[in-house]
């Protein structure tokens, strides 16, 4: 299992796309902090990039990599190795590589400019988002045999979590404007790791006042230690559930 993880990580970290992704994040991060007169504003600008670019690259690259590694996976399956170990090793290699790329591209600049609790939280959230969308990508790939369809599903999932989900939430808020849905919004955010990550960081950057009454309710929950533990637990659940479902599917899949 360790040999498979090492091979996958070495292969991915030498990949040209991952190198470009890392350099892009590194240049963008340093540029944002250099252009802003306040490091906190730079952190806020960087947040928007993390919430859009990191999930997109993680889910698309991982989906393509799984499909391109089909022959390698078939070779491993033909060996006396458990399918579960093969699939989890592939996941660990992908998640570890993209997490390292994110840390080098974003984590290092944040530690240089904003080495505080908020900066650490942003790094942690970015790493978790990388792992979450790797897990979702592997689930999409194992459920769809056709490569083009699988990549299309991955892109649609990213669009849903990044854009469409917010539109659906706004639609519900307008439709049920006469009902007190503010507290229910806390539960709704759990269905989108990107929104949950955004709210967690914004509330600790003292910009919750811009969110009105809803922001005050969010702060009551997410601003507490228990709320933070639950939030990170939900993000961890977003990793475990897709990996568990994908592993079960891979164990019974006819290659």
Protein Blocks (a to p, Z undefined) as FASTA:
>chain_A
ZZmmmmmmmmmmmpmklmmmmmmmmmmmmmmmmmpmbfklmmmmmmmmmmmmmmmmmmmm
mmmmmmmmmmmmmmmmmpccdfklmmmmmmmmmmmmmmmmmmmmmmmmmmmmmgcfklmm
mmmmmmmmmmmmmmmmmmmmmmpmblklmmmmmmmmmmmmmmmmmmmmmmmmmmmmmbcf
klmmmmmmmmpmklmmmmmmmmmnopmmmnommlmmmmmmmmpmklmmmmmmmmmmmmmm
mmmmmmmmmmmpcZZ
